[in-house]
Amino acid sequence: MSTDKSTTLTTTPATRHDGWTTERQATFLRELAASHSVKTAAKAAGMSRQSAYGLRARLKGEPFDHAWNAALRCRFDALAEAAMDRALNGVEVPHYHKGELVGTSRRYDERLMVALLSMQEQFRGPFHYTSHPAAMFEPDQFGKLLARVETGPETWHEEQLLEAGYSLEDLEDEDN
């Protein structure tokens, strides 16, 4: 292997056998953050829901997986705020008699808020030692993670090898 130290950490978009280019991954992640729907996000990227889950499974623990979790957290905070508002202020319930509105009351239910807040920790990724490249990203830093998916190597391991001075050609030779 070559030890050329002039290699940069950015990569050009790779042609993938499964069709998930970095552009499609970024499109998927942006739409996932906006819609919170894997089906909608996959459609926006021109891919299927099943292939999105397949990609995530193949890249478990890698930048794409971390960005997926961060995309879900983008919407979780808004959902948690809405649940908190409903728990604190209740929901107005209309009362009708013979088809006519005769009054309203408030119904309070803290169960939704408690359930959502207890699930919040599920969106946090695993702990990484400070020497691991993933340690540079907080679980809710969607923008930074998205940029990493778009411009960096596909795996943390490839990033570490590039930082150690190996070239992308060396990495490709290693795979063959």
CYANA upper distance limits for C-alpha pairs under 8 A (distance plus 0.5 A):
  1 MET  CA    166 TYR  CA      7.67
  1 MET  CA    170 ASP  CA      6.33
  2 SER  CA    166 TYR  CA      6.61
  2 SER  CA    167 SER  CA      7.47
  2 SER  CA    170 ASP  CA      7.21
  3 THR  CA    165 GLY  CA      5.75
  3 THR  CA    166 TYR  CA      5.74
  3 THR  CA    167 SER  CA      7.87
  4 ASP  CA    165 GLY  CA      6.09
  4 ASP  CA    166 TYR  CA      6.67
  4 ASP  CA    167 SER  CA      7.08
  5 LYS  CA    164 ALA  CA      8.23
  5 LYS  CA    165 GLY  CA      5.02
  5 LYS  CA    166 TYR  CA      7.67
  6 SER  CA    165 GLY  CA      7.81
  7 THR  CA    162 LEU  CA      7.35
  7 THR  CA    165 GLY  CA      7.00
  7 THR  CA    166 TYR  CA      7.73
  7 THR  CA    167 SER  CA      6.40
  8 THR  CA    162 LEU  CA      7.83
  9 LEU  CA    152 GLY  CA      6.66
  9 LEU  CA    153 PRO  CA      7.73
  9 LEU  CA    159 GLU  CA      7.30
  9 LEU  CA    162 LEU  CA      6.70
  9 LEU  CA    163 GLU  CA      7.57
 10 THR  CA    151 THR  CA      5.68
 10 THR  CA    152 GLY  CA      5.37
 10 THR  CA    153 PRO  CA      7.29
 11 THR  CA    151 THR  CA      6.47
 11 THR  CA    152 GLY  CA      6.27
 11 THR  CA    153 PRO  CA      6.53
 12 THR  CA    151 THR  CA      8.02
 13 PRO  CA     21 THR  CA      6.97
 13 PRO  CA     22 THR  CA      6.32
 13 PRO  CA     23 GLU  CA      8.13
 14 ALA  CA     21 THR  CA      6.88
 14 ALA  CA     22 THR  CA      7.78
 15 THR  CA     19 GLY  CA      7.88
 15 THR  CA     21 THR  CA      6.84
 16 ARG  CA     20 TRP  CA      6.62
 16 ARG  CA     21 THR  CA      6.69
 19 GLY  CA     47 MET  CA      8.48
 20 TRP  CA     24 ARG  CA      6.18
 20 TRP  CA     25 GLN  CA      6.63
 20 TRP  CA     47 MET  CA      8.42
 20 TRP  CA     55 LEU  CA      8.41
 21 THR  CA     25 GLN  CA      6.71
 22 THR  CA     26 ALA  CA      6.59
 22 THR  CA    149 VAL  CA      7.32
 22 THR  CA    150 GLU  CA      5.89
 22 THR  CA    151 THR  CA      8.47
 23 GLU  CA     27 THR  CA      6.64
 23 GLU  CA    150 GLU  CA      7.29
 24 ARG  CA     28 PHE  CA      6.50
 24 ARG  CA     45 ALA  CA      5.58
 24 ARG  CA     46 GLY  CA      8.06
 25 GLN  CA     29 LEU  CA      6.65
 25 GLN  CA     45 ALA  CA      7.80
 25 GLN  CA     64 PHE  CA      8.14
 25 GLN  CA    149 VAL  CA      8.03
 25 GLN  CA    150 GLU  CA      8.18
 26 ALA  CA     30 ARG  CA      6.61
 26 ALA  CA    146 LEU  CA      6.91
 26 ALA  CA    149 VAL  CA      7.51
 26 ALA  CA    150 GLU  CA      6.73
 27 THR  CA     31 GLU  CA      6.69
 27 THR  CA     41 ALA  CA      8.03
 27 THR  CA     44 ALA  CA      7.42
 27 THR  CA     45 ALA  CA      6.05
 28 PHE  CA     32 LEU  CA      6.49
 28 PHE  CA     41 ALA  CA      5.29
 28 PHE  CA     42 ALA  CA      6.18
 28 PHE  CA     44 ALA  CA      7.03
 28 PHE  CA     45 ALA  CA      5.76
 29 LEU  CA     33 ALA  CA      6.67
 29 LEU  CA     41 ALA  CA      7.56
 29 LEU  CA     67 ALA  CA      7.55
 29 LEU  CA     68 TRP  CA      6.80
 29 LEU  CA     71 ALA  CA      6.98
 29 LEU  CA    146 LEU  CA      7.69
 30 ARG  CA     34 ALA  CA      6.83
 30 ARG  CA     41 ALA  CA      8.26
 30 ARG  CA     71 ALA  CA      7.90
 30 ARG  CA    146 LEU  CA      8.49
 31 GLU  CA     35 SER  CA      6.31
 31 GLU  CA     36 HIS  CA      8.04
 31 GLU  CA     37 SER  CA      8.46
 31 GLU  CA     40 THR  CA      7.80
 31 GLU  CA     41 ALA  CA      5.29
 31 GLU  CA     44 ALA  CA      7.55
 32 LEU  CA     36 HIS  CA      5.31
 32 LEU  CA     37 SER  CA      6.23
 32 LEU  CA     38 VAL  CA      6.62
 32 LEU  CA     40 THR  CA      7.98
 32 LEU  CA     41 ALA  CA      5.56
 32 LEU  CA     68 TRP  CA      8.12
 32 LEU  CA     71 ALA  CA      6.56
 32 LEU  CA     72 LEU  CA      7.57
 33 ALA  CA     70 ALA  CA      8.40
 33 ALA  CA     71 ALA  CA      4.69
 33 ALA  CA     72 LEU  CA      6.43
 33 ALA  CA     73 ARG  CA      8.39
 33 ALA  CA     74 CYS  CA      6.36
 33 ALA  CA     75 ARG  CA      7.13
 34 ALA  CA     71 ALA  CA      8.46
 34 ALA  CA     74 CYS  CA      8.43
 34 ALA  CA     75 ARG  CA      7.93
 35 SER  CA     40 THR  CA      7.62
 35 SER  CA     41 ALA  CA      7.78
 36 HIS  CA     41 ALA  CA      8.48
 36 HIS  CA     71 ALA  CA      8.15
 36 HIS  CA     72 LEU  CA      6.68
 36 HIS  CA     75 ARG  CA      7.20
 37 SER  CA     41 ALA  CA      6.58
 38 VAL  CA     42 ALA  CA      6.45
 38 VAL  CA     49 ARG  CA      6.67
 38 VAL  CA     52 ALA  CA      8.14
 39 LYS  CA     43 LYS  CA      6.69
 39 LYS  CA     48 SER  CA      7.72
 39 LYS  CA     49 ARG  CA      5.52
 40 THR  CA     44 ALA  CA      6.73
 41 ALA  CA     45 ALA  CA      6.90
 42 ALA  CA     46 GLY  CA      6.74
 42 ALA  CA     47 MET  CA      5.50
 42 ALA  CA     48 SER  CA      5.91
 42 ALA  CA     49 ARG  CA      5.91
 42 ALA  CA     52 ALA  CA      6.93
 43 LYS  CA     47 MET  CA      6.06
 43 LYS  CA     48 SER  CA      6.80
 43 LYS  CA     49 ARG  CA      8.01
 47 MET  CA     51 SER  CA      7.20
 47 MET  CA     52 ALA  CA      7.71
 48 SER  CA     52 ALA  CA      6.88
 49 ARG  CA     53 TYR  CA      6.98
 50 GLN  CA     54 GLY  CA      6.62
 51 SER  CA     55 LEU  CA      6.54
 52 ALA  CA     56 ARG  CA      6.73
 53 TYR  CA     57 ALA  CA      6.60
 54 GLY  CA     58 ARG  CA      6.73
 55 LEU  CA     59 LEU  CA      6.59
 56 ARG  CA     60 LYS  CA      6.29
 56 ARG  CA     64 PHE  CA      7.49
 56 ARG  CA     65 ASP  CA      6.19
 59 LEU  CA     63 PRO  CA      8.25
 59 LEU  CA     64 PHE  CA      7.17
 59 LEU  CA     65 ASP  CA      6.73
 59 LEU  CA    155 THR  CA      8.01
 60 LYS  CA     65 ASP  CA      6.13
 61 GLY  CA     65 ASP  CA      6.23
 61 GLY  CA     66 HIS  CA      7.06
 62 GLU  CA     66 HIS  CA      6.88
 62 GLU  CA    154 GLU  CA      7.78
 62 GLU  CA    155 THR  CA      5.87
 62 GLU  CA    156 TRP  CA      6.62
 63 PRO  CA     67 ALA  CA      6.55
 63 PRO  CA    134 ALA  CA      8.07
 63 PRO  CA    145 LEU  CA      7.09
 63 PRO  CA    148 ARG  CA      7.33
 63 PRO  CA    149 VAL  CA      6.34
 63 PRO  CA    154 GLU  CA      7.51
 63 PRO  CA    155 THR  CA      7.14
 63 PRO  CA    156 TRP  CA      7.67
 64 PHE  CA     68 TRP  CA      6.63
 64 PHE  CA    145 LEU  CA      8.25
 64 PHE  CA    146 LEU  CA      8.32
 64 PHE  CA    149 VAL  CA      6.39
 64 PHE  CA    154 GLU  CA      8.29
 65 ASP  CA     69 ASN  CA      6.96
 66 HIS  CA     70 ALA  CA      6.77
 66 HIS  CA    125 GLY  CA      7.42
 66 HIS  CA    139 PRO  CA      7.48
 66 HIS  CA    145 LEU  CA      7.53
 67 ALA  CA     71 ALA  CA      6.50
 67 ALA  CA    142 PHE  CA      6.34
 67 ALA  CA    145 LEU  CA      5.60
 67 ALA  CA    146 LEU  CA      6.42
 67 ALA  CA    149 VAL  CA      8.17
 68 TRP  CA     72 LEU  CA      6.92
 69 ASN  CA     73 ARG  CA      6.86
 69 ASN  CA    123 PHE  CA      6.40
 69 ASN  CA    124 ARG  CA      7.83
 69 ASN  CA    125 GLY  CA      7.98
 69 ASN  CA    139 PRO  CA      7.55
 69 ASN  CA    140 ASP  CA      8.30
 70 ALA  CA     74 CYS  CA      6.87
 70 ALA  CA    123 PHE  CA      8.16
 70 ALA  CA    139 PRO  CA      6.08
 70 ALA  CA    140 ASP  CA      5.23
 70 ALA  CA    141 GLN  CA      6.71
 70 ALA  CA    142 PHE  CA      5.35
 70 ALA  CA    145 LEU  CA      8.25
 71 ALA  CA     75 ARG  CA      7.82
 71 ALA  CA    140 ASP  CA      8.26
 71 ALA  CA    142 PHE  CA      6.32
 72 LEU  CA     76 PHE  CA      6.81
 72 LEU  CA    123 PHE  CA      8.03
 73 ARG  CA     77 ASP  CA      6.94
 73 ARG  CA    123 PHE  CA      7.20
 73 ARG  CA    140 ASP  CA      6.57
 74 CYS  CA     78 ALA  CA      8.12
 74 CYS  CA    140 ASP  CA      7.65
 74 CYS  CA    142 PHE  CA      7.93
 75 ARG  CA     79 LEU  CA      6.79
 76 PHE  CA     80 ALA  CA      6.49
 76 PHE  CA    120 GLN  CA      8.31
 77 ASP  CA     81 GLU  CA      6.73
 78 ALA  CA     82 ALA  CA      6.79
 79 LEU  CA     83 ALA  CA      6.67
 80 ALA  CA     84 MET  CA      6.57
 80 ALA  CA    113 MET  CA      7.44
 80 ALA  CA    116 LEU  CA      6.97
 80 ALA  CA    117 LEU  CA      7.47
 81 GLU  CA     85 ASP  CA      6.68
 82 ALA  CA     86 ARG  CA      6.73
 83 ALA  CA     87 ALA  CA      6.62
 83 ALA  CA    112 LEU  CA      6.96
 83 ALA  CA    113 MET  CA      5.61
 83 ALA  CA    116 LEU  CA      8.31
 84 MET  CA     88 LEU  CA      6.57
 84 MET  CA    113 MET  CA      6.25
 85 ASP  CA     89 ASN  CA      6.21
 85 ASP  CA     90 GLY  CA      7.90
 86 ARG  CA     90 GLY  CA      5.22
 86 ARG  CA     91 VAL  CA      6.57
 86 ARG  CA    108 TYR  CA      7.72
 86 ARG  CA    109 ASP  CA      8.01
 87 ALA  CA    108 TYR  CA      6.32
 87 ALA  CA    109 ASP  CA      6.03
 87 ALA  CA    110 GLU  CA      5.41
 87 ALA  CA    112 LEU  CA      8.24
 87 ALA  CA    113 MET  CA      7.00
 88 LEU  CA    108 TYR  CA      7.92
 88 LEU  CA    110 GLU  CA      8.50
 89 ASN  CA    108 TYR  CA      7.68
 90 GLY  CA    106 ARG  CA      6.07
 90 GLY  CA    107 ARG  CA      5.63
 90 GLY  CA    108 TYR  CA      4.81
 90 GLY  CA    109 ASP  CA      7.44
 91 VAL  CA    106 ARG  CA      5.86
 91 VAL  CA    107 ARG  CA      5.72
 91 VAL  CA    108 TYR  CA      7.03
 92 GLU  CA    104 THR  CA      6.92
 92 GLU  CA    105 SER  CA      6.22
 92 GLU  CA    106 ARG  CA      5.13
 92 GLU  CA    107 ARG  CA      6.99
 93 VAL  CA    104 THR  CA      5.89
 93 VAL  CA    105 SER  CA      5.79
 93 VAL  CA    106 ARG  CA      6.39
 93 VAL  CA    107 ARG  CA      7.32
 94 PRO  CA    101 LEU  CA      7.37
 94 PRO  CA    102 VAL  CA      8.39
 94 PRO  CA    103 GLY  CA      6.59
 94 PRO  CA    104 THR  CA      4.86
 94 PRO  CA    105 SER  CA      7.16
 95 HIS  CA    101 LEU  CA      6.33
 95 HIS  CA    102 VAL  CA      6.31
 95 HIS  CA    103 GLY  CA      5.77
 95 HIS  CA    104 THR  CA      5.99
 95 HIS  CA    105 SER  CA      8.20
 96 TYR  CA    100 GLU  CA      5.61
 96 TYR  CA    101 LEU  CA      4.87
 96 TYR  CA    102 VAL  CA      5.91
 96 TYR  CA    103 GLY  CA      7.68
 97 HIS  CA    101 LEU  CA      7.01
 97 HIS  CA    102 VAL  CA      6.86
110 GLU  CA    114 VAL  CA      6.72
111 ARG  CA    115 ALA  CA      6.53
112 LEU  CA    116 LEU  CA      6.63
113 MET  CA    117 LEU  CA      6.57
114 VAL  CA    118 SER  CA      6.58
115 ALA  CA    119 MET  CA      6.82
116 LEU  CA    120 GLN  CA      6.89
119 MET  CA    123 PHE  CA      8.08
120 GLN  CA    124 ARG  CA      8.07
123 PHE  CA    139 PRO  CA      8.12
124 ARG  CA    139 PRO  CA      6.07
125 GLY  CA    139 PRO  CA      6.62
127 PHE  CA    135 ALA  CA      8.43
128 HIS  CA    132 HIS  CA      6.56
128 HIS  CA    134 ALA  CA      7.02
128 HIS  CA    135 ALA  CA      5.96
129 TYR  CA    135 ALA  CA      6.93
130 THR  CA    135 ALA  CA      5.82
130 THR  CA    136 MET  CA      8.19
131 SER  CA    135 ALA  CA      7.65
132 HIS  CA    136 MET  CA      8.47
132 HIS  CA    156 TRP  CA      8.46
133 PRO  CA    156 TRP  CA      6.81
133 PRO  CA    159 GLU  CA      8.23
133 PRO  CA    160 GLN  CA      7.99
134 ALA  CA    156 TRP  CA      7.80
137 PHE  CA    141 GLN  CA      6.85
137 PHE  CA    144 LYS  CA      7.73
137 PHE  CA    145 LEU  CA      7.47
141 GLN  CA    145 LEU  CA      6.76
142 PHE  CA    146 LEU  CA      6.41
143 GLY  CA    147 ALA  CA      6.73
144 LYS  CA    148 ARG  CA      6.72
145 LEU  CA    149 VAL  CA      6.75
146 LEU  CA    150 GLU  CA      6.75
147 ALA  CA    151 THR  CA      6.55
147 ALA  CA    152 GLY  CA      8.38
148 ARG  CA    152 GLY  CA      5.61
149 VAL  CA    153 PRO  CA      7.95
149 VAL  CA    154 GLU  CA      7.45
152 GLY  CA    159 GLU  CA      7.82
153 PRO  CA    158 GLU  CA      6.52
153 PRO  CA    159 GLU  CA      6.34
154 GLU  CA    158 GLU  CA      7.58
155 THR  CA    159 GLU  CA      7.04
156 TRP  CA    160 GLN  CA      6.77
157 HIS  CA    161 LEU  CA      6.80
158 GLU  CA    162 LEU  CA      6.66
158 GLU  CA    171 LEU  CA      7.89
159 GLU  CA    163 GLU  CA      6.64
160 GLN  CA    164 ALA  CA      6.67
161 LEU  CA    165 GLY  CA      7.01
161 LEU  CA    166 TYR  CA      6.15
161 LEU  CA    171 LEU  CA      8.50
162 LEU  CA    166 TYR  CA      5.48
162 LEU  CA    167 SER  CA      6.68
162 LEU  CA    168 LEU  CA      7.84
166 TYR  CA    170 ASP  CA      6.72
166 TYR  CA    171 LEU  CA      7.77
167 SER  CA    171 LEU  CA      7.04
168 LEU  CA    172 GLU  CA      6.75
169 GLU  CA    173 ASP  CA      6.64
170 ASP  CA    174 GLU  CA      6.66
171 LEU  CA    175 ASP  CA      6.98
172 GLU  CA    176 ASN  CA      7.12
